[in-house]
Amino acid sequence: MIDRPNKILLVDDDEVILKTISEYLKQKNFNVVAVDNGLDALKIFETENGNFDLLVTDLIMPSIGGVAIISIIKKRYPKIPIIAITGWGEHPETLAKEVEADFVLEKPFKLDKINKIIENLLSWRSRGRSH
């Protein structure tokens, strides 16, 4: 079996954040698909038949927010690890946990922190553990 880079779907409506995280993760040898809205994220997920190793999504976005994305994807693909990122709201982590995000990361965060969280979630997944 050929070893392929882990494929990550990254969703954030802030272009600077999207580009910064995407470029950083690509340098870490991840295959990153970056989109700036929830509707495109869901379309891509369906087009790819859920063929992603991990999802990183902002929680608060126009039209379809991260909570809806997490809820829909977890129903269809319960084993995919999901990181919710947020810089807005009083208790968005409560909302994310209710819809089963595996980790909530508050903005601003250091890029090496998201990399460590991704590595941990992917290693748990590869060992067959689910939350």
Chimera marker file (.cmm) of the C-alpha trace (Angstrom):
<marker_set name="trace">
<marker id="1" x="0.000" y="0.000" z="0.000" r="1" g="1" b="0" radius="0.5"/>
<marker id="2" x="1.328" y="3.406" z="-0.951" r="1" g="1" b="0" radius="0.5"/>
<marker id="3" x="1.619" y="5.828" z="1.940" r="1" g="1" b="0" radius="0.5"/>
<marker id="4" x="-0.340" y="8.948" z="1.109" r="1" g="1" b="0" radius="0.5"/>
<marker id="5" x="-0.520" y="12.241" z="2.972" r="1" g="1" b="0" radius="0.5"/>
<marker id="6" x="-3.499" y="12.628" z="5.285" r="1" g="1" b="0" radius="0.5"/>
<marker id="7" x="-6.287" y="14.588" z="3.618" r="1" g="1" b="0" radius="0.5"/>
<marker id="8" x="-7.782" y="17.476" z="5.579" r="1" g="1" b="0" radius="0.5"/>
<marker id="9" x="-10.823" y="19.583" z="4.772" r="1" g="1" b="0" radius="0.5"/>
<marker id="10" x="-10.300" y="23.086" z="6.175" r="1" g="1" b="0" radius="0.5"/>
<marker id="11" x="-13.237" y="25.503" z="6.402" r="1" g="1" b="0" radius="0.5"/>
<marker id="12" x="-13.046" y="29.144" z="7.528" r="1" g="1" b="0" radius="0.5"/>
<marker id="13" x="-14.687" y="32.272" z="6.168" r="1" g="1" b="0" radius="0.5"/>
<marker id="14" x="-11.661" y="34.412" z="7.100" r="1" g="1" b="0" radius="0.5"/>
<marker id="15" x="-9.394" y="34.353" z="4.044" r="1" g="1" b="0" radius="0.5"/>
<marker id="16" x="-6.219" y="35.181" z="6.001" r="1" g="1" b="0" radius="0.5"/>
<marker id="17" x="-6.810" y="32.413" z="8.545" r="1" g="1" b="0" radius="0.5"/>
<marker id="18" x="-7.742" y="29.942" z="5.810" r="1" g="1" b="0" radius="0.5"/>
<marker id="19" x="-4.605" y="30.688" z="3.791" r="1" g="1" b="0" radius="0.5"/>
<marker id="20" x="-2.293" y="30.728" z="6.825" r="1" g="1" b="0" radius="0.5"/>
<marker id="21" x="-3.480" y="27.385" z="8.243" r="1" g="1" b="0" radius="0.5"/>
<marker id="22" x="-3.659" y="25.782" z="4.800" r="1" g="1" b="0" radius="0.5"/>
<marker id="23" x="-0.104" y="26.755" z="3.846" r="1" g="1" b="0" radius="0.5"/>
<marker id="24" x="1.236" y="25.669" z="7.239" r="1" g="1" b="0" radius="0.5"/>
<marker id="25" x="-0.424" y="22.235" z="7.045" r="1" g="1" b="0" radius="0.5"/>
<marker id="26" x="0.786" y="21.734" z="3.477" r="1" g="1" b="0" radius="0.5"/>
<marker id="27" x="4.350" y="22.344" z="4.730" r="1" g="1" b="0" radius="0.5"/>
<marker id="28" x="3.672" y="19.565" z="7.260" r="1" g="1" b="0" radius="0.5"/>
<marker id="29" x="2.862" y="17.245" z="4.321" r="1" g="1" b="0" radius="0.5"/>
<marker id="30" x="-0.903" y="17.219" z="4.674" r="1" g="1" b="0" radius="0.5"/>
<marker id="31" x="-3.128" y="17.221" z="1.606" r="1" g="1" b="0" radius="0.5"/>
<marker id="32" x="-5.332" y="20.240" z="2.386" r="1" g="1" b="0" radius="0.5"/>
<marker id="33" x="-8.573" y="21.181" z="0.674" r="1" g="1" b="0" radius="0.5"/>
<marker id="34" x="-9.469" y="24.693" z="1.862" r="1" g="1" b="0" radius="0.5"/>
<marker id="35" x="-12.876" y="26.308" z="1.393" r="1" g="1" b="0" radius="0.5"/>
<marker id="36" x="-14.294" y="29.567" z="2.717" r="1" g="1" b="0" radius="0.5"/>
<marker id="37" x="-17.905" y="28.546" z="3.380" r="1" g="1" b="0" radius="0.5"/>
<marker id="38" x="-19.983" y="25.723" z="4.785" r="1" g="1" b="0" radius="0.5"/>
<marker id="39" x="-21.999" y="25.001" z="1.661" r="1" g="1" b="0" radius="0.5"/>
<marker id="40" x="-18.877" y="24.342" z="-0.421" r="1" g="1" b="0" radius="0.5"/>
<marker id="41" x="-17.464" y="22.232" z="2.412" r="1" g="1" b="0" radius="0.5"/>
<marker id="42" x="-20.511" y="19.971" z="2.427" r="1" g="1" b="0" radius="0.5"/>
<marker id="43" x="-20.543" y="19.734" z="-1.391" r="1" g="1" b="0" radius="0.5"/>
<marker id="44" x="-16.859" y="18.766" z="-1.489" r="1" g="1" b="0" radius="0.5"/>
<marker id="45" x="-17.327" y="16.239" z="1.290" r="1" g="1" b="0" radius="0.5"/>
<marker id="46" x="-20.130" y="14.570" z="-0.652" r="1" g="1" b="0" radius="0.5"/>
<marker id="47" x="-18.271" y="14.743" z="-3.988" r="1" g="1" b="0" radius="0.5"/>
<marker id="48" x="-15.291" y="13.039" z="-2.350" r="1" g="1" b="0" radius="0.5"/>
<marker id="49" x="-17.567" y="10.481" z="-0.623" r="1" g="1" b="0" radius="0.5"/>
<marker id="50" x="-16.228" y="11.534" z="2.760" r="1" g="1" b="0" radius="0.5"/>
<marker id="51" x="-12.710" y="10.625" z="1.690" r="1" g="1" b="0" radius="0.5"/>
<marker id="52" x="-11.055" y="12.919" z="4.244" r="1" g="1" b="0" radius="0.5"/>
<marker id="53" x="-8.977" y="11.954" z="7.252" r="1" g="1" b="0" radius="0.5"/>
<marker id="54" x="-9.918" y="14.999" z="9.300" r="1" g="1" b="0" radius="0.5"/>
<marker id="55" x="-12.094" y="18.119" z="9.257" r="1" g="1" b="0" radius="0.5"/>
<marker id="56" x="-11.122" y="21.520" z="10.662" r="1" g="1" b="0" radius="0.5"/>
<marker id="57" x="-13.979" y="24.028" z="10.667" r="1" g="1" b="0" radius="0.5"/>
<marker id="58" x="-14.659" y="27.474" z="12.019" r="1" g="1" b="0" radius="0.5"/>
<marker id="59" x="-17.840" y="27.488" z="14.105" r="1" g="1" b="0" radius="0.5"/>
<marker id="60" x="-19.278" y="30.890" z="13.252" r="1" g="1" b="0" radius="0.5"/>
<marker id="61" x="-19.714" y="31.514" z="9.513" r="1" g="1" b="0" radius="0.5"/>
<marker id="62" x="-22.430" y="33.038" z="7.325" r="1" g="1" b="0" radius="0.5"/>
<marker id="63" x="-25.171" y="30.783" z="5.898" r="1" g="1" b="0" radius="0.5"/>
<marker id="64" x="-24.010" y="27.302" z="6.994" r="1" g="1" b="0" radius="0.5"/>
<marker id="65" x="-21.919" y="27.485" z="10.164" r="1" g="1" b="0" radius="0.5"/>
<marker id="66" x="-19.495" y="24.998" z="11.611" r="1" g="1" b="0" radius="0.5"/>
<marker id="67" x="-22.017" y="23.531" z="14.041" r="1" g="1" b="0" radius="0.5"/>
<marker id="68" x="-24.259" y="22.496" z="11.127" r="1" g="1" b="0" radius="0.5"/>
<marker id="69" x="-21.268" y="21.156" z="9.163" r="1" g="1" b="0" radius="0.5"/>
<marker id="70" x="-20.087" y="19.075" z="12.142" r="1" g="1" b="0" radius="0.5"/>
<marker id="71" x="-23.575" y="17.742" z="12.792" r="1" g="1" b="0" radius="0.5"/>
<marker id="72" x="-24.158" y="16.711" z="9.161" r="1" g="1" b="0" radius="0.5"/>
<marker id="73" x="-20.713" y="15.152" z="8.663" r="1" g="1" b="0" radius="0.5"/>
<marker id="74" x="-20.745" y="13.261" z="11.998" r="1" g="1" b="0" radius="0.5"/>
<marker id="75" x="-24.114" y="11.713" z="11.077" r="1" g="1" b="0" radius="0.5"/>
<marker id="76" x="-22.793" y="10.429" z="7.747" r="1" g="1" b="0" radius="0.5"/>
<marker id="77" x="-19.182" y="9.733" z="8.759" r="1" g="1" b="0" radius="0.5"/>
<marker id="78" x="-19.108" y="9.198" z="12.538" r="1" g="1" b="0" radius="0.5"/>
<marker id="79" x="-15.442" y="8.179" z="12.701" r="1" g="1" b="0" radius="0.5"/>
<marker id="80" x="-13.939" y="11.294" z="11.125" r="1" g="1" b="0" radius="0.5"/>
<marker id="81" x="-12.053" y="13.423" z="13.654" r="1" g="1" b="0" radius="0.5"/>
<marker id="82" x="-13.234" y="17.036" z="13.763" r="1" g="1" b="0" radius="0.5"/>
<marker id="83" x="-11.558" y="20.135" z="15.159" r="1" g="1" b="0" radius="0.5"/>
<marker id="84" x="-13.768" y="23.181" z="15.689" r="1" g="1" b="0" radius="0.5"/>
<marker id="85" x="-11.997" y="26.534" z="15.727" r="1" g="1" b="0" radius="0.5"/>
<marker id="86" x="-13.569" y="29.729" z="16.988" r="1" g="1" b="0" radius="0.5"/>
<marker id="87" x="-12.789" y="33.259" z="17.974" r="1" g="1" b="0" radius="0.5"/>
<marker id="88" x="-16.288" y="34.410" z="18.696" r="1" g="1" b="0" radius="0.5"/>
<marker id="89" x="-18.997" y="33.913" z="21.263" r="1" g="1" b="0" radius="0.5"/>
<marker id="90" x="-19.315" y="33.229" z="24.958" r="1" g="1" b="0" radius="0.5"/>
<marker id="91" x="-19.380" y="29.420" z="25.052" r="1" g="1" b="0" radius="0.5"/>
<marker id="92" x="-19.030" y="28.080" z="21.500" r="1" g="1" b="0" radius="0.5"/>
<marker id="93" x="-17.096" y="25.088" z="22.833" r="1" g="1" b="0" radius="0.5"/>
<marker id="94" x="-20.285" y="23.890" z="24.554" r="1" g="1" b="0" radius="0.5"/>
<marker id="95" x="-22.105" y="24.005" z="21.235" r="1" g="1" b="0" radius="0.5"/>
<marker id="96" x="-19.281" y="22.204" z="19.431" r="1" g="1" b="0" radius="0.5"/>
<marker id="97" x="-19.158" y="19.442" z="22.039" r="1" g="1" b="0" radius="0.5"/>
<marker id="98" x="-22.923" y="18.972" z="21.750" r="1" g="1" b="0" radius="0.5"/>
<marker id="99" x="-22.487" y="18.190" z="18.061" r="1" g="1" b="0" radius="0.5"/>
<marker id="100" x="-19.493" y="15.960" z="18.764" r="1" g="1" b="0" radius="0.5"/>
<marker id="101" x="-16.460" y="17.943" z="17.676" r="1" g="1" b="0" radius="0.5"/>
<marker id="102" x="-13.414" y="16.036" z="18.921" r="1" g="1" b="0" radius="0.5"/>
<marker id="103" x="-11.550" y="19.189" z="19.891" r="1" g="1" b="0" radius="0.5"/>
<marker id="104" x="-12.339" y="22.892" z="20.203" r="1" g="1" b="0" radius="0.5"/>
<marker id="105" x="-9.523" y="25.354" z="19.598" r="1" g="1" b="0" radius="0.5"/>
<marker id="106" x="-9.968" y="29.028" z="20.406" r="1" g="1" b="0" radius="0.5"/>
<marker id="107" x="-8.512" y="31.675" z="18.104" r="1" g="1" b="0" radius="0.5"/>
<marker id="108" x="-5.901" y="32.978" z="18.141" r="1" g="1" b="0" radius="0.5"/>
<marker id="109" x="-3.763" y="29.848" z="18.424" r="1" g="1" b="0" radius="0.5"/>
<marker id="110" x="-0.236" y="28.903" z="17.461" r="1" g="1" b="0" radius="0.5"/>
<marker id="111" x="0.065" y="26.836" z="14.291" r="1" g="1" b="0" radius="0.5"/>
<marker id="112" x="2.159" y="24.188" z="16.002" r="1" g="1" b="0" radius="0.5"/>
<marker id="113" x="-0.723" y="23.646" z="18.440" r="1" g="1" b="0" radius="0.5"/>
<marker id="114" x="-3.206" y="22.770" z="15.691" r="1" g="1" b="0" radius="0.5"/>
<marker id="115" x="-0.574" y="20.499" z="14.136" r="1" g="1" b="0" radius="0.5"/>
<marker id="116" x="-0.145" y="18.601" z="17.440" r="1" g="1" b="0" radius="0.5"/>
<marker id="117" x="-3.913" y="18.212" z="17.834" r="1" g="1" b="0" radius="0.5"/>
<marker id="118" x="-4.234" y="16.930" z="14.248" r="1" g="1" b="0" radius="0.5"/>
<marker id="119" x="-1.377" y="14.450" z="14.761" r="1" g="1" b="0" radius="0.5"/>
<marker id="120" x="-2.988" y="13.174" z="17.983" r="1" g="1" b="0" radius="0.5"/>
<marker id="121" x="-6.445" y="12.775" z="16.446" r="1" g="1" b="0" radius="0.5"/>
<marker id="122" x="-5.058" y="11.004" z="13.376" r="1" g="1" b="0" radius="0.5"/>
<marker id="123" x="-2.956" y="8.635" z="15.470" r="1" g="1" b="0" radius="0.5"/>
<marker id="124" x="-6.003" y="7.745" z="17.600" r="1" g="1" b="0" radius="0.5"/>
<marker id="125" x="-7.993" y="7.166" z="14.434" r="1" g="1" b="0" radius="0.5"/>
<marker id="126" x="-5.303" y="4.959" z="12.894" r="1" g="1" b="0" radius="0.5"/>
<marker id="127" x="-5.322" y="2.820" z="16.016" r="1" g="1" b="0" radius="0.5"/>
<marker id="128" x="-9.050" y="2.337" z="15.524" r="1" g="1" b="0" radius="0.5"/>
<marker id="129" x="-10.178" y="4.359" z="18.486" r="1" g="1" b="0" radius="0.5"/>
<marker id="130" x="-13.227" y="6.532" z="18.246" r="1" g="1" b="0" radius="0.5"/>
<marker id="131" x="-14.578" y="8.979" z="20.768" r="1" g="1" b="0" radius="0.5"/>
<link id1="1" id2="2" r="1" g="1" b="0" radius="0.2"/>
<link id1="2" id2="3" r="1" g="1" b="0" radius="0.2"/>
<link id1="3" id2="4" r="1" g="1" b="0" radius="0.2"/>
<link id1="4" id2="5" r="1" g="1" b="0" radius="0.2"/>
<link id1="5" id2="6" r="1" g="1" b="0" radius="0.2"/>
<link id1="6" id2="7" r="1" g="1" b="0" radius="0.2"/>
<link id1="7" id2="8" r="1" g="1" b="0" radius="0.2"/>
<link id1="8" id2="9" r="1" g="1" b="0" radius="0.2"/>
<link id1="9" id2="10" r="1" g="1" b="0" radius="0.2"/>
<link id1="10" id2="11" r="1" g="1" b="0" radius="0.2"/>
<link id1="11" id2="12" r="1" g="1" b="0" radius="0.2"/>
<link id1="12" id2="13" r="1" g="1" b="0" radius="0.2"/>
<link id1="13" id2="14" r="1" g="1" b="0" radius="0.2"/>
<link id1="14" id2="15" r="1" g="1" b="0" radius="0.2"/>
<link id1="15" id2="16" r="1" g="1" b="0" radius="0.2"/>
<link id1="16" id2="17" r="1" g="1" b="0" radius="0.2"/>
<link id1="17" id2="18" r="1" g="1" b="0" radius="0.2"/>
<link id1="18" id2="19" r="1" g="1" b="0" radius="0.2"/>
<link id1="19" id2="20" r="1" g="1" b="0" radius="0.2"/>
<link id1="20" id2="21" r="1" g="1" b="0" radius="0.2"/>
<link id1="21" id2="22" r="1" g="1" b="0" radius="0.2"/>
<link id1="22" id2="23" r="1" g="1" b="0" radius="0.2"/>
<link id1="23" id2="24" r="1" g="1" b="0" radius="0.2"/>
<link id1="24" id2="25" r="1" g="1" b="0" radius="0.2"/>
<link id1="25" id2="26" r="1" g="1" b="0" radius="0.2"/>
<link id1="26" id2="27" r="1" g="1" b="0" radius="0.2"/>
<link id1="27" id2="28" r="1" g="1" b="0" radius="0.2"/>
<link id1="28" id2="29" r="1" g="1" b="0" radius="0.2"/>
<link id1="29" id2="30" r="1" g="1" b="0" radius="0.2"/>
<link id1="30" id2="31" r="1" g="1" b="0" radius="0.2"/>
<link id1="31" id2="32" r="1" g="1" b="0" radius="0.2"/>
<link id1="32" id2="33" r="1" g="1" b="0" radius="0.2"/>
<link id1="33" id2="34" r="1" g="1" b="0" radius="0.2"/>
<link id1="34" id2="35" r="1" g="1" b="0" radius="0.2"/>
<link id1="35" id2="36" r="1" g="1" b="0" radius="0.2"/>
<link id1="36" id2="37" r="1" g="1" b="0" radius="0.2"/>
<link id1="37" id2="38" r="1" g="1" b="0" radius="0.2"/>
<link id1="38" id2="39" r="1" g="1" b="0" radius="0.2"/>
<link id1="39" id2="40" r="1" g="1" b="0" radius="0.2"/>
<link id1="40" id2="41" r="1" g="1" b="0" radius="0.2"/>
<link id1="41" id2="42" r="1" g="1" b="0" radius="0.2"/>
<link id1="42" id2="43" r="1" g="1" b="0" radius="0.2"/>
<link id1="43" id2="44" r="1" g="1" b="0" radius="0.2"/>
<link id1="44" id2="45" r="1" g="1" b="0" radius="0.2"/>
<link id1="45" id2="46" r="1" g="1" b="0" radius="0.2"/>
<link id1="46" id2="47" r="1" g="1" b="0" radius="0.2"/>
<link id1="47" id2="48" r="1" g="1" b="0" radius="0.2"/>
<link id1="48" id2="49" r="1" g="1" b="0" radius="0.2"/>
<link id1="49" id2="50" r="1" g="1" b="0" radius="0.2"/>
<link id1="50" id2="51" r="1" g="1" b="0" radius="0.2"/>
<link id1="51" id2="52" r="1" g="1" b="0" radius="0.2"/>
<link id1="52" id2="53" r="1" g="1" b="0" radius="0.2"/>
<link id1="53" id2="54" r="1" g="1" b="0" radius="0.2"/>
<link id1="54" id2="55" r="1" g="1" b="0" radius="0.2"/>
<link id1="55" id2="56" r="1" g="1" b="0" radius="0.2"/>
<link id1="56" id2="57" r="1" g="1" b="0" radius="0.2"/>
<link id1="57" id2="58" r="1" g="1" b="0" radius="0.2"/>
<link id1="58" id2="59" r="1" g="1" b="0" radius="0.2"/>
<link id1="59" id2="60" r="1" g="1" b="0" radius="0.2"/>
<link id1="60" id2="61" r="1" g="1" b="0" radius="0.2"/>
<link id1="61" id2="62" r="1" g="1" b="0" radius="0.2"/>
<link id1="62" id2="63" r="1" g="1" b="0" radius="0.2"/>
<link id1="63" id2="64" r="1" g="1" b="0" radius="0.2"/>
<link id1="64" id2="65" r="1" g="1" b="0" radius="0.2"/>
<link id1="65" id2="66" r="1" g="1" b="0" radius="0.2"/>
<link id1="66" id2="67" r="1" g="1" b="0" radius="0.2"/>
<link id1="67" id2="68" r="1" g="1" b="0" radius="0.2"/>
<link id1="68" id2="69" r="1" g="1" b="0" radius="0.2"/>
<link id1="69" id2="70" r="1" g="1" b="0" radius="0.2"/>
<link id1="70" id2="71" r="1" g="1" b="0" radius="0.2"/>
<link id1="71" id2="72" r="1" g="1" b="0" radius="0.2"/>
<link id1="72" id2="73" r="1" g="1" b="0" radius="0.2"/>
<link id1="73" id2="74" r="1" g="1" b="0" radius="0.2"/>
<link id1="74" id2="75" r="1" g="1" b="0" radius="0.2"/>
<link id1="75" id2="76" r="1" g="1" b="0" radius="0.2"/>
<link id1="76" id2="77" r="1" g="1" b="0" radius="0.2"/>
<link id1="77" id2="78" r="1" g="1" b="0" radius="0.2"/>
<link id1="78" id2="79" r="1" g="1" b="0" radius="0.2"/>
<link id1="79" id2="80" r="1" g="1" b="0" radius="0.2"/>
<link id1="80" id2="81" r="1" g="1" b="0" radius="0.2"/>
<link id1="81" id2="82" r="1" g="1" b="0" radius="0.2"/>
<link id1="82" id2="83" r="1" g="1" b="0" radius="0.2"/>
<link id1="83" id2="84" r="1" g="1" b="0" radius="0.2"/>
<link id1="84" id2="85" r="1" g="1" b="0" radius="0.2"/>
<link id1="85" id2="86" r="1" g="1" b="0" radius="0.2"/>
<link id1="86" id2="87" r="1" g="1" b="0" radius="0.2"/>
<link id1="87" id2="88" r="1" g="1" b="0" radius="0.2"/>
<link id1="88" id2="89" r="1" g="1" b="0" radius="0.2"/>
<link id1="89" id2="90" r="1" g="1" b="0" radius="0.2"/>
<link id1="90" id2="91" r="1" g="1" b="0" radius="0.2"/>
<link id1="91" id2="92" r="1" g="1" b="0" radius="0.2"/>
<link id1="92" id2="93" r="1" g="1" b="0" radius="0.2"/>
<link id1="93" id2="94" r="1" g="1" b="0" radius="0.2"/>
<link id1="94" id2="95" r="1" g="1" b="0" radius="0.2"/>
<link id1="95" id2="96" r="1" g="1" b="0" radius="0.2"/>
<link id1="96" id2="97" r="1" g="1" b="0" radius="0.2"/>
<link id1="97" id2="98" r="1" g="1" b="0" radius="0.2"/>
<link id1="98" id2="99" r="1" g="1" b="0" radius="0.2"/>
<link id1="99" id2="100" r="1" g="1" b="0" radius="0.2"/>
<link id1="100" id2="101" r="1" g="1" b="0" radius="0.2"/>
<link id1="101" id2="102" r="1" g="1" b="0" radius="0.2"/>
<link id1="102" id2="103" r="1" g="1" b="0" radius="0.2"/>
<link id1="103" id2="104" r="1" g="1" b="0" radius="0.2"/>
<link id1="104" id2="105" r="1" g="1" b="0" radius="0.2"/>
<link id1="105" id2="106" r="1" g="1" b="0" radius="0.2"/>
<link id1="106" id2="107" r="1" g="1" b="0" radius="0.2"/>
<link id1="107" id2="108" r="1" g="1" b="0" radius="0.2"/>
<link id1="108" id2="109" r="1" g="1" b="0" radius="0.2"/>
<link id1="109" id2="110" r="1" g="1" b="0" radius="0.2"/>
<link id1="110" id2="111" r="1" g="1" b="0" radius="0.2"/>
<link id1="111" id2="112" r="1" g="1" b="0" radius="0.2"/>
<link id1="112" id2="113" r="1" g="1" b="0" radius="0.2"/>
<link id1="113" id2="114" r="1" g="1" b="0" radius="0.2"/>
<link id1="114" id2="115" r="1" g="1" b="0" radius="0.2"/>
<link id1="115" id2="116" r="1" g="1" b="0" radius="0.2"/>
<link id1="116" id2="117" r="1" g="1" b="0" radius="0.2"/>
<link id1="117" id2="118" r="1" g="1" b="0" radius="0.2"/>
<link id1="118" id2="119" r="1" g="1" b="0" radius="0.2"/>
<link id1="119" id2="120" r="1" g="1" b="0" radius="0.2"/>
<link id1="120" id2="121" r="1" g="1" b="0" radius="0.2"/>
<link id1="121" id2="122" r="1" g="1" b="0" radius="0.2"/>
<link id1="122" id2="123" r="1" g="1" b="0" radius="0.2"/>
<link id1="123" id2="124" r="1" g="1" b="0" radius="0.2"/>
<link id1="124" id2="125" r="1" g="1" b="0" radius="0.2"/>
<link id1="125" id2="126" r="1" g="1" b="0" radius="0.2"/>
<link id1="126" id2="127" r="1" g="1" b="0" radius="0.2"/>
<link id1="127" id2="128" r="1" g="1" b="0" radius="0.2"/>
<link id1="128" id2="129" r="1" g="1" b="0" radius="0.2"/>
<link id1="129" id2="130" r="1" g="1" b="0" radius="0.2"/>
<link id1="130" id2="131" r="1" g="1" b="0" radius="0.2"/>
</marker_set>
